[in-house]
Amino acid sequence: MRIAIIGAGIVGVTSAFELARDGHDVTVIEQRSSVAEETSFANAGVVAPGYVTPWAAPGMPAKVLKHLVSRHAPVRLARPLGPSEWRWMWQWWRACRPEVYQANRSRMHQLARYSHERLRGLSQELNLEYEQSRGYMVLLRGSKDLKLARGSLKLLAELGVKFKLIDAEAARRIEPGLNPEAPLHAAVHLPDDEVGNCRQFAHLLRAEAQRLGATFRFQQQVCAIHPGSRPELTVLAAGSPLTETQRESFDGIVVCAAMGSRPLLDELGCRLPMTAVHGYSITAPLRVHEACPELGPMTGVMDERYKVAISRMGSRVRVAGSAELGGRLDQHNDAAIQTLYKVLDDWYPGCAQLGQVQLWKGARPMMPDGPPIIGASGLEGVWLNLGHGSSGWALACGSARVLADQLAGKAPAIDPQGLGLARWQGP
């Protein structure tokens, strides 16, 4: 089959690889100049299946309200907030019911575990060398943080995730660069989880997809989708006048364009309850100090109180966090950025060359209830693989394989129930 994929973020690239490996003639159309240029560009890089859970959880609305008045809040509201954001928040609130949360938690964890297995399998099979390190640790500053984390620890145990609750001394043995003066009550160590450079992986897998025959067309914008037995796309090359659009036909179209998918699908009456939850990161070179080679994190840690991850990316350190609803991608919240600097300075003071910081803000496409949308769109010839929120890197490889199996009419390796659009279309 001749398949078009809209979008070349990590989800689009993994989808292209899986479909090309299945023998399809794949064309990827991306408006930017390369792969992983937007939401996949500078994320935290954490792959921790046990912590891939719905944001819509019992008790979460009260926590969010409390965060809104905090100086270093992990969750923020930004203006403008339009009708779609208010509607999304209403749907999110309804999805916080215990029975809905339990079902979605199970679905996301199943997909995350499968995706992690797929990520490791592909990395080994294809000998993909990208910045990565094994192990992940959640830092609990005080006894109150441990008390609040008890529910998460119970969840990890129920899901069969390998972890160990350790004291501060043990945590500092694993991460010797941690500030000895920073208050640390305990930590959760997850030895099987990892940190990896999402963007580097996307570039490597793109090359593998091309070896299988996939074509990547950059600086081209999809203006419209035309469903049908031979679905078509209206495409405009960068710099061309609107009168010079081209219409191309395919056997199938897969939409992986994150928030760019919304206007294309809205035109067709396929209105997804998906909105952008913005996240920030700062990345800087690590300082080289022969007397103290363990400056900075050895792999990845998460500050549980502020929901900020600190990851080693080769010779650099990346600090990522914040969940900002509303606002615009080109507007930066100084308070959110200062929280990243604070957490880095708390745990690894002086580890980075902050005069060379790269600042990033990404629009993460999130569904109100948590799981992404994978599968048929209800429009003839059009398929969806989007809405992964802040877990795109952790879910991409598994989502792509599930999508490829569905498109081929095969049963995926995991149960896809609850991952499709049907859950938003009623009985």
C-alpha positions in Angstrom: 0.0 0.0 0.0 1.1 3.6 -0.6 0.9 5.3 2.8 1.3 9.0 3.6 2.2 10.1 7.1 1.6 13.6 8.2 4.2 14.8 10.7 7.8 13.7 11.4 8.0 13.9 15.2 9.0 10.8 17.1 5.5 9.3 16.6 5.6 10.0 12.8 9.1 8.6 12.4 8.4 5.4 14.4 5.2 4.9 12.4 7.1 5.4 9.1 9.7 2.8 10.1 7.1 0.2 11.2 5.0 0.6 8.0 8.1 0.6 5.8 9.3 -2.5 7.5 5.9 -4.1 6.7 6.6 -3.5 3.0 4.4 -0.4 2.5 5.5 2.5 0.2 5.7 5.2 2.8 5.9 9.0 2.3 6.3 11.3 5.3 5.3 15.0 4.8 6.6 17.5 7.4 6.4 21.3 7.4 9.7 21.7 9.3 13.1 21.2 7.8 13.9 17.9 9.6 12.5 15.3 12.0 11.8 15.9 15.7 11.9 19.7 15.3 9.0 20.6 17.6 7.5 18.6 20.5 10.1 15.9 20.2 13.0 18.3 20.1 14.2 18.7 23.7 12.0 16.7 26.0 13.2 15.1 29.3 14.1 11.9 27.5 12.8 9.7 30.4 11.4 6.3 29.6 9.8 5.0 32.8 6.7 2.9 32.1 5.6 2.9 35.8 5.3 6.6 35.7 3.3 6.8 32.5 -0.2 7.4 34.1 -3.2 9.6 33.3 -3.0 13.2 34.4 -6.8 12.7 35.0 -6.7 11.0 38.4 -8.8 11.0 41.6 -7.8 14.0 43.8 -5.9 15.7 40.9 -8.3 18.7 40.6 -7.6 19.7 44.2 -3.9 19.3 43.7 -4.0 21.4 40.6 -5.9 24.2 42.4 -3.3 24.1 45.1 -0.5 24.3 42.6 -1.9 27.4 41.0 -1.1 29.6 44.0 2.4 28.1 44.4 5.5 30.1 43.3 7.2 27.1 41.8 4.0 25.3 40.5 4.3 22.2 38.4 1.0 23.1 36.8 0.1 26.5 35.4 -2.7 28.3 33.6 -1.7 30.9 30.9 -3.7 33.3 29.0 -5.4 33.2 26.6 -7.6 30.3 27.6 -10.2 29.7 24.8 -13.4 27.7 24.7 -11.5 24.6 23.7 -9.3 24.7 26.8 -12.3 25.2 29.1 -14.1 22.3 27.4 -10.9 20.2 27.7 -10.7 20.9 31.5 -14.3 19.9 31.9 -13.7 16.6 30.2 -10.5 16.1 32.1 -12.4 16.7 35.4 -14.9 14.1 34.4 -12.2 11.6 33.6 -10.8 11.9 37.1 -13.4 9.5 38.4 -11.8 6.4 40.0 -13.3 3.8 37.6 -12.2 5.9 34.5 -8.8 6.5 35.9 -8.3 2.8 36.7 -9.1 1.7 33.2 -6.9 4.4 31.5 -4.0 3.7 33.9 -4.0 0.1 32.9 -4.2 0.9 29.2 -1.3 3.4 29.3 0.9 1.2 31.4 0.4 -1.7 29.0 1.3 0.4 26.1 4.3 2.0 27.9 5.7 -1.4 28.8 5.2 -2.7 25.2 6.8 0.5 23.8 9.8 0.2 26.1 10.3 -3.4 25.0 10.0 -2.3 21.4 12.4 0.6 21.9 15.1 -1.7 23.4 14.6 -4.3 20.8 15.0 -1.9 17.9 18.0 -0.2 19.5 19.8 -3.5 19.8 18.7 -5.1 16.5 19.6 -2.0 14.5 22.6 -1.0 16.6 21.3 2.5 17.2 23.9 4.5 19.1 22.3 7.5 20.7 22.8 9.2 24.1 21.2 6.9 26.7 21.7 5.6 30.2 20.0 3.0 32.4 18.3 3.8 35.7 15.9 6.5 37.0 15.3 7.9 40.4 12.5 9.9 42.0 13.8 12.2 44.8 11.6 12.8 47.8 12.7 15.9 49.7 10.9 15.4 53.0 8.7 13.0 54.9 5.6 14.8 53.5 6.8 14.0 50.0 7.2 10.3 50.9 3.7 10.3 52.4 2.2 11.8 49.3 4.1 9.2 47.1 2.8 6.2 48.9 -0.1 5.9 46.4 2.4 5.9 43.5 4.5 3.2 45.2 1.4 1.1 45.7 0.6 1.5 42.0 4.1 0.5 41.0 3.8 -2.6 43.0 0.4 -3.5 41.6 1.8 -3.0 38.1 4.8 -5.3 38.7 7.3 -2.5 38.2 10.7 -3.2 39.6 11.6 -0.5 42.1 13.1 0.0 45.5 12.4 2.7 48.2 15.8 3.7 49.4 17.2 6.2 52.0 19.2 9.3 51.2 22.5 7.6 51.7 21.7 4.9 49.2 20.4 7.5 46.8 23.6 9.5 46.9 25.7 6.3 46.2 23.7 5.8 43.0 23.9 9.6 42.2 27.1 10.8 43.8 26.7 14.2 42.2 23.7 15.1 44.3 24.1 18.1 46.5 25.1 16.8 50.0 23.5 19.9 51.5 20.1 19.5 49.8 17.5 18.0 52.1 16.7 14.4 50.9 14.5 12.1 52.9 14.2 9.1 50.5 14.1 8.1 46.9 12.5 5.6 44.6 15.0 3.8 42.4 13.9 2.2 39.2 16.9 0.3 37.8 15.2 -0.9 34.6 14.0 2.5 33.4 16.2 4.8 31.4 17.0 8.1 29.8 17.5 8.5 26.1 17.9 11.3 23.5 14.6 11.3 21.7 15.7 13.5 18.9 18.9 11.5 18.2 16.8 8.3 18.1 14.4 9.9 15.7 17.2 10.8 13.3 18.7 7.3 13.4 15.3 5.6 12.9 14.6 8.0 10.0 17.7 6.7 8.3 16.6 3.1 8.9 13.2 3.9 7.4 14.8 5.4 4.4 16.9 2.3 3.9 13.6 0.4 3.8 12.3 2.7 1.0 10.5 5.4 3.0 10.6 9.0 1.6 10.7 12.1 3.8 9.6 15.4 2.3 10.4 18.4 4.4 9.2 22.0 4.3 5.9 20.9 2.8 2.5 21.7 4.5 -0.6 19.6 4.3 -3.5 22.0 3.7 -6.3 19.5 3.6 -7.2 15.8 3.8 -9.7 14.2 1.4 -11.0 10.9 2.7 -12.1 8.1 0.4 -11.2 4.7 -1.0 -8.1 6.5 -2.5 -7.7 9.3 0.1 -5.9 12.4 -1.1 -3.8 15.2 0.4 -3.6 18.9 -0.7 0.1 19.8 -0.2 1.9 23.2 -0.4 5.7 23.5 -0.6 7.3 26.1 1.6 7.6 29.5 -0.1 5.1 28.6 -2.8 1.9 30.7 -3.4 -1.4 29.3 -2.3 -2.4 28.8 -5.9 0.4 26.2 -6.4 -0.9 23.4 -4.1 -0.7 19.9 -5.3 -3.2 17.1 -4.7 -1.9 13.6 -4.3 -3.6 10.2 -3.8 -2.6 7.4 -1.5 -4.0 4.1 -0.3 -4.0 5.3 3.3 -3.1 8.4 5.3 -1.8 8.4 8.9 -2.1 11.6 10.9 0.7 12.1 13.4 1.0 15.9 13.3 0.4 16.5 17.1 -1.5 19.9 17.5 -1.2 20.4 13.7 -3.7 17.6 13.3 -6.5 19.5 14.9 -7.4 22.0 12.0 -7.0 19.2 9.4 -9.4 16.9 11.3 -11.8 19.6 12.4 -12.5 20.5 8.7 -13.7 16.9 8.3 -15.9 16.9 11.3 -13.5 14.7 13.3 -13.2 17.0 16.4 -10.7 15.5 18.9 -10.9 16.6 22.5 -7.1 17.3 22.4 -5.3 20.4 23.6 -1.7 21.6 24.0 -0.2 21.3 27.5 3.1 23.2 27.2 6.3 22.0 28.7 9.8 23.7 29.1 13.3 22.5 29.2 16.8 24.0 29.5 19.9 22.2 28.2 23.5 23.1 28.9 27.0 21.6 28.6 28.2 19.9 31.8 31.3 21.4 33.4 34.5 19.3 33.0 36.2 18.8 36.4 38.9 16.2 36.6 38.8 16.1 40.4 35.0 15.6 40.4 34.0 13.6 37.3 30.6 12.9 38.7 29.3 16.5 38.3 25.7 16.4 37.2 23.4 13.3 37.0 24.7 9.9 36.1 21.4 9.2 34.3 18.0 10.7 35.2 16.3 11.9 38.4 12.9 13.4 39.1 12.1 16.0 41.8 8.8 14.7 43.0 7.8 17.9 44.7 8.2 20.2 41.6 7.7 17.5 38.9 11.0 18.4 37.3 13.3 15.9 35.6 17.1 16.3 35.4 18.7 14.1 32.7 22.2 13.5 31.4 22.4 13.8 27.7 25.9 12.7 26.9 28.1 15.7 27.9 25.0 17.9 28.6 22.4 18.2 31.3 18.7 18.7 30.5 16.2 20.0 33.0 12.5 19.6 32.0 9.2 20.2 33.5 6.0 22.3 33.9 2.5 21.6 32.6 1.1 24.9 31.2 -2.4 24.9 29.9 -3.3 27.8 27.6 -1.1 30.6 26.3 0.9 30.4 23.1 4.0 28.5 22.0 6.0 31.7 21.4 5.3 33.2 24.8 7.6 32.0 27.7 6.6 32.0 31.3 9.6 33.3 33.3 8.4 31.7 36.5 8.2 28.2 34.9 11.8 28.6 33.6 13.1 29.9 36.9 11.7 26.7 38.6 13.9 24.6 36.3 17.0 26.6 37.3 16.0 26.3 41.0 15.7 22.5 40.9 19.0 22.2 39.0 20.7 24.4 41.5 19.2 22.5 44.4 20.4 19.1 43.4 23.5 19.8 41.1 24.8 23.3 41.9 27.5 24.4 39.5 27.3 21.4 37.3 26.4 23.2 34.1 27.7 25.9 31.9 24.7 28.1 32.2 26.0 30.7 29.8 25.4 28.3 27.0 21.8 27.3 27.8 19.4 26.1 25.1 15.8 27.0 26.1 12.9 25.0 24.6 9.1 25.1 24.9 7.0 22.4 23.4 3.2 22.0 22.8 2.4 18.5 23.9 -0.9 17.2 22.5 -2.9 15.7 25.3 -6.2 13.9 25.6 -8.3 14.8 28.6 -8.4 11.2 29.9 -4.7 10.3 29.3 -4.3 7.6 26.6 -3.5 8.6 23.0 -5.6 7.9 20.0 -4.4 5.0 17.8 -6.3 3.5 15.0 -9.1 4.3 12.5 -10.5 7.8 12.4 -13.9 6.9 11.1 -13.0 8.7 7.9 -12.4 6.3 5.0 -8.7 5.8 4.4 -7.6 8.0 7.3 -5.8 6.7 10.4 -4.7 8.4 13.7 -1.6 8.1 15.9 -1.6 11.2 18.2 -2.5 12.7 21.5 0.4 11.2 23.5 0.8 14.2 25.8 4.1 14.4 27.7 4.7 10.6 27.1 5.3 10.7 23.3 8.8 9.4 23.6 7.8 6.7 26.1 4.9 5.5 24.0 6.1 6.1 20.4 7.6 2.7 19.5 4.7 0.7 20.8 2.1 3.0 19.4 3.6 2.8 15.9 3.6 -1.0 16.0 0.0 -1.1 17.2 -1.0 1.3 14.4 0.9 -0.8 11.7 -0.8 -4.0 12.8 -4.2 -2.4 12.8 -3.7 -0.9 9.3 -2.7 -4.4 8.1 -5.8 -6.0 9.7 -3.7 -8.0 12.2 -4.3 -8.3 15.9 -1.7 -6.1 17.8 0.5 -7.7 20.4 -1.4 -5.8 23.1 -5.1 -5.2 23.5 -5.9 -1.9 21.7 -9.3 -1.5 23.4 -9.6 2.0 24.9 -6.8 3.4 22.7 -9.1 4.3 19.8 -11.4 7.2 18.9 -14.5 5.1 19.9 -14.1 6.0 23.6 -15.0 9.6 22.6 -17.8 8.8 20.3 -20.3 7.2 22.7 -22.0 3.9 22.4 
